[in-house]
Amino acid sequence: MNEHFTHVQKIHVVEAMWQVGYSDAHLNAHENHLISKIAGLLPVTHGEYMGAKMRAREAADPA
């Protein structure tokens, strides 16, 4: 992924992982840790990581 994805695509991957994590309305510690680890390996910045997390959380809870 690091060789073939653009930085923007990597951020989208992180956001998609957050969407899966929030899909059951419960984010557990294992999901959080795994997404954090993968985001660090891509790498995306902490700000980009948190932005992706917030967007996914908002999309999961439109209320």
Secondary structure, DSSP 8 states (H G I E B T S, - for coil): -TTTS-HHHHHHHHHHHHHHHHTTS---HHHHHHHHHHHHHTT--HHHHHHHHHHHHHHH---
